[in-house]
Amino acid sequence: MYINLPDKMYYKIGEVAKAFKVKTSLIRYWEKEFSSLRPKKNKNGSRVFTKKDIEVVHEIYHLIKEKGFTHEGAKQKLKEKNKDSSTELNPKAAVINRLEKIKHELEQIKNHL
């Protein structure tokens, strides 16, 4: 899905909803349901979305509206993705994780022999 938003630092909830062709209430609902979506609020209390927030909304939209995931399924998928991205930040953990996968694959091959 192509998102038609101007290039700026912050977006209002109405702009985000219009870009995704959904109601603002759905964006607010997703904010309550998905811990990875936490837009900041300005001094007036209005939500302001950053580009990172827009990416999270896009992921949620893709999983629920395009792929047909349930809310629970989308939450699980985002948790898995966040877990994988956290290992990317820690190179040692990423290497250990990869080695464990290789070990598991080798054990499976050994068992088939």
PERA-V889862 format. One record per run of one state. SS is the DSSP state (A for helix, B for strand, O for the rest). FROM is the first residue (numbers start at 1). TO is the last residue. If there is no record, write none. Layout:
((SS FROM TO) (SS FROM TO))
//
This chain:
((O 1 10) (B 11 12) (A 13 20) (O 21 23) (A 24 33) (O 34 39) (B 40 41) (O 42 46) (B 47 49) (O 50 50) (A 51 66) (O 67 70) (A 71 89) (O 90 90) (A 91 112) (O 113 113))
//
